[in-house]
Amino acid sequence: MTKVEFFFDLSSPWTYMAFHNIRPILAETGAEVTWRPILVGGVFNAVNKAVYAAREESTGPKAQHYAKSLKDWAAWSGLPMNFPSQYHPVRSVHAMRLCCALEDDQAALARFADAAFAAYFGEQRNLDDPAVLEAIADSIGMDGAALLAQSQTESVKLRLRTNTDEVIARGGYGSPSIFVNGDDMYFGNDQLPLVKKAIERAG
């Protein structure tokens, strides 16, 4: 079976769409996915500091087309995109630690990520607020308080750092970084057709 690893941070709108859009590809091809939470700010600080300069350029034709493209992709994906909000760019460390607390239960991690993405990009809720994260977990039948407590343990904090260091070491430079069978890397929502082809070749 073809193995897919999906390294992600909840703060990225393109990751929100890719997290949704890769699911039909996985179902169609039978590939097995592993969701891998990372801290994308740590990736940027290490290997992609140009992102911060690009964020400062909020006018001009490129920025205007970026906004249009984001809306077009969201509409194509069938996802609400109420973005940006007052919390953008959000500090995602609390949210990603909670994701790491769920990483050993991949189905639960996917459920929480779906709910958190929708809360941030659809409802403009603040993923940097632990109370919001607890409420999101509660809303999908999890024990939010227990998860929040677990997310603050040293083992979970270490896991997030380790995942982030791993994606950097493997050549990743943002979210989502997608690997097919270990070393075949793809980046971003727009490369999902290439991911599908890679899965089909591997299979």
Number of C-alpha atoms within 10 A of each C-alpha: 11 18 17 21 18 24 26 28 27 30 26 21 20 18 23 26 24 23 22 17 18 17 13 11 17 18 10 9 16 15 20 14 18 17 22 24 29 32 26 28 20 18 20 18 13 12 14 15 14 10 13 12 8 10 11 8 10 12 9 8 8 11 14 11 11 12 13 12 12 16 17 13 16 18 12 11 13 12 17 14 22 15 17 14 15 10 14 15 11 16 18 20 21 19 28 27 26 28 31 25 24 22 19 13 12 15 13 16 20 17 14 24 26 15 17 25 25 20 18 25 23 17 15 18 19 22 26 17 14 16 14 17 25 21 14 22 24 15 13 13 9 16 14 21 16 11 19 21 12 18 22 14 12 9 13 20 19 13 17 23 16 13 18 24 17 15 22 19 10 14 12 24 20 26 29 28 24 29 23 21 17 12 10 13 18 19 21 16 23 14 12 17 12 12 23 19 13 18 22 13 9 13 12
